[in-house]
Amino acid sequence: MMDLYQQIVPLGLAGLIGLFIGLQLLLAVTVLLSLRTAARERTQLNKEMFGLVKRIEGLTSNRREQMLKHYDGMLEMLSTRLPPTIAAHTSQVIIDTESKILTRLAELEPGFRDDEASQKKMNELIKSMENLEHTIVALASDTVQRVMAEGRRSLLDDQKYTDLNLAA
């Protein structure tokens, strides 16, 4: 009986191990098949999502183009109106500062009005201050125009980047 028991147990264990391996293989095949099915479904969903994104892009492109043109028009208007406004304000501030400086100089040296050399130096100072005013106003105007142009350029660059991302 012991002999029979010693023969049956290894055969039973071998059968259980074989059954376990068979179940593992069956499970592996089932997982592989489900992975393939999931990959196909994922590919199909990607295609459908891409189609939907393109459809939405097509539906909103006209509105986006209108908004872009409107924003570009606003930037154009600002780039033409803002520099002269800033330049005028800068000019006014410089003129006020010049008049204060000249008033203080006149208070410090009241004899400047009678002396011809002092009068000549004062006129040179006034001319150099006017040249400084023109230079500062021109620099302010150019800077504002450059900043506005860069803003427009970055808007267009952002739009191209967005279009490239949508296409990808």
C-alpha positions as CSV (number, residue, x, y, z in Angstrom):
1,M,0.0,0.0,0.0
2,M,2.9,2.3,0.8
3,D,4.3,1.5,-2.6
4,L,1.0,2.4,-4.3
5,Y,0.8,5.6,-2.2
6,Q,4.4,6.5,-3.2
7,Q,3.5,6.1,-6.9
8,I,0.2,7.9,-6.7
9,V,1.4,11.0,-4.9
10,P,4.1,12.0,-7.4
11,L,1.7,11.3,-10.3
12,G,-0.9,13.4,-8.6
13,L,1.6,16.2,-8.0
14,A,2.7,16.0,-11.6
15,G,-0.9,16.2,-12.7
16,L,-1.6,19.2,-10.5
17,I,1.6,20.9,-11.7
18,G,0.6,20.2,-15.3
19,L,-2.9,21.5,-14.7
20,F,-1.4,24.7,-13.1
21,I,0.9,25.2,-16.0
22,G,-1.9,24.6,-18.5
23,L,-4.1,27.2,-16.6
24,Q,-1.1,29.7,-16.6
25,L,-0.7,29.2,-20.4
26,L,-4.4,29.6,-21.0
27,L,-4.4,32.8,-18.9
28,A,-1.3,34.1,-20.7
29,V,-3.0,33.5,-24.1
30,T,-6.2,35.3,-22.9
31,V,-4.2,38.3,-21.6
32,L,-2.3,38.5,-24.9
33,L,-5.5,38.4,-26.9
34,S,-7.1,41.1,-24.7
35,L,-4.0,43.3,-25.0
36,R,-4.2,43.0,-28.8
37,T,-7.9,43.9,-28.8
38,A,-7.2,46.8,-26.5
39,A,-4.4,48.0,-28.8
40,R,-6.7,47.9,-31.8
41,E,-9.4,49.8,-29.8
42,R,-6.9,52.3,-28.7
43,T,-5.8,52.9,-32.2
44,Q,-9.4,53.3,-33.4
45,L,-10.1,55.7,-30.5
46,N,-7.0,57.8,-31.4
47,K,-8.2,58.0,-35.0
48,E,-11.7,59.1,-33.9
49,M,-10.3,61.6,-31.5
50,F,-8.0,63.1,-34.2
51,G,-11.0,63.3,-36.5
52,L,-13.1,65.0,-33.8
53,V,-10.3,67.5,-33.1
54,K,-10.0,68.3,-36.8
55,R,-13.7,68.7,-37.0
56,I,-13.8,71.1,-34.0
57,E,-10.8,73.0,-35.5
58,G,-12.7,73.3,-38.8
59,L,-15.8,74.6,-37.0
60,T,-13.9,77.1,-34.9
61,S,-11.3,78.3,-37.4
62,N,-13.4,81.1,-38.8
63,R,-14.1,82.5,-35.3
64,R,-10.5,82.1,-34.3
65,E,-9.4,83.9,-37.5
66,Q,-11.8,86.7,-36.8
67,M,-10.6,87.1,-33.2
68,L,-7.0,87.0,-34.4
69,K,-7.7,89.7,-37.0
70,H,-9.5,91.8,-34.4
71,Y,-6.7,91.5,-31.9
72,D,-4.1,92.3,-34.6
73,G,-6.2,95.4,-35.5
74,M,-6.2,96.4,-31.9
75,L,-2.4,96.0,-31.7
76,E,-2.0,97.9,-34.9
77,M,-4.1,100.8,-33.5
78,L,-2.2,100.8,-30.3
79,S,1.1,100.7,-32.0
80,T,0.1,103.8,-34.0
81,R,-1.6,105.7,-31.2
82,L,0.4,104.8,-28.1
83,P,3.9,106.0,-29.1
84,P,2.8,109.6,-29.9
85,T,0.8,109.7,-26.6
86,I,3.7,108.5,-24.6
87,A,6.1,110.8,-26.4
88,A,3.8,113.8,-25.8
89,H,3.5,112.9,-22.1
90,T,7.3,112.4,-21.9
91,S,7.8,115.7,-23.7
92,Q,5.6,117.5,-21.2
93,V,7.4,116.1,-18.2
94,I,10.7,117.1,-19.7
95,I,9.5,120.6,-20.5
96,D,8.3,121.0,-16.9
97,T,11.6,119.7,-15.5
98,E,13.5,122.1,-17.9
99,S,11.5,125.1,-16.7
100,K,12.1,124.2,-13.1
101,I,15.9,123.8,-13.7
102,L,16.0,127.2,-15.5
103,T,14.0,128.9,-12.8
104,R,16.4,127.6,-10.1
105,L,19.4,128.7,-12.1
106,A,17.9,132.1,-12.5
107,E,17.2,132.3,-8.8
108,L,20.8,131.2,-8.0
109,E,22.4,133.8,-10.4
110,P,20.2,136.8,-10.9
111,G,23.0,138.5,-12.9
112,F,22.7,136.1,-15.8
113,R,20.3,138.3,-17.6
114,D,22.7,141.2,-17.8
115,D,25.8,139.3,-18.7
116,E,26.1,138.4,-22.4
117,A,28.4,135.4,-21.9
118,S,26.1,134.0,-19.2
119,Q,23.2,134.6,-21.5
120,K,24.9,132.7,-24.3
121,K,25.7,129.8,-22.0
122,M,22.1,129.7,-20.8
123,N,20.9,129.5,-24.4
124,E,23.3,126.7,-25.1
125,L,22.0,124.9,-22.0
126,I,18.4,125.4,-23.2
127,K,19.3,124.0,-26.7
128,S,21.1,121.0,-25.2
129,M,18.0,120.3,-23.0
130,E,15.8,120.6,-26.0
131,N,18.0,118.1,-27.9
132,L,17.8,115.8,-24.9
133,E,14.0,116.1,-24.9
134,H,13.8,115.2,-28.6
135,T,16.2,112.3,-28.1
136,I,14.3,110.9,-25.1
137,V,10.9,111.3,-26.9
138,A,12.2,109.5,-30.0
139,L,13.7,106.7,-27.9
140,A,10.4,106.3,-25.9
141,S,8.4,106.2,-29.2
142,D,10.8,103.7,-30.8
143,T,10.8,101.5,-27.7
144,V,7.0,101.4,-27.6
145,Q,6.7,100.6,-31.3
146,R,9.3,97.8,-30.9
147,V,7.5,96.3,-27.9
148,M,4.2,96.4,-29.8
149,A,5.8,94.8,-32.9
150,E,7.3,92.1,-30.7
151,G,3.9,91.5,-29.1
152,R,2.3,91.1,-32.5
153,R,5.1,88.8,-33.6
154,S,4.8,86.6,-30.5
155,L,1.1,86.4,-31.1
156,L,1.6,85.1,-34.6
157,D,4.3,82.7,-33.3
158,D,2.0,81.4,-30.6
159,Q,-0.7,80.9,-33.2
160,K,1.7,78.9,-35.5
161,Y,2.8,76.8,-32.4
162,T,-0.8,76.1,-31.5
163,D,-1.6,75.1,-35.1
164,L,1.4,72.7,-35.1
165,N,0.4,71.2,-31.8
166,L,-3.2,70.6,-33.1
167,A,-1.8,69.0,-36.3
168,A,0.3,66.6,-34.2
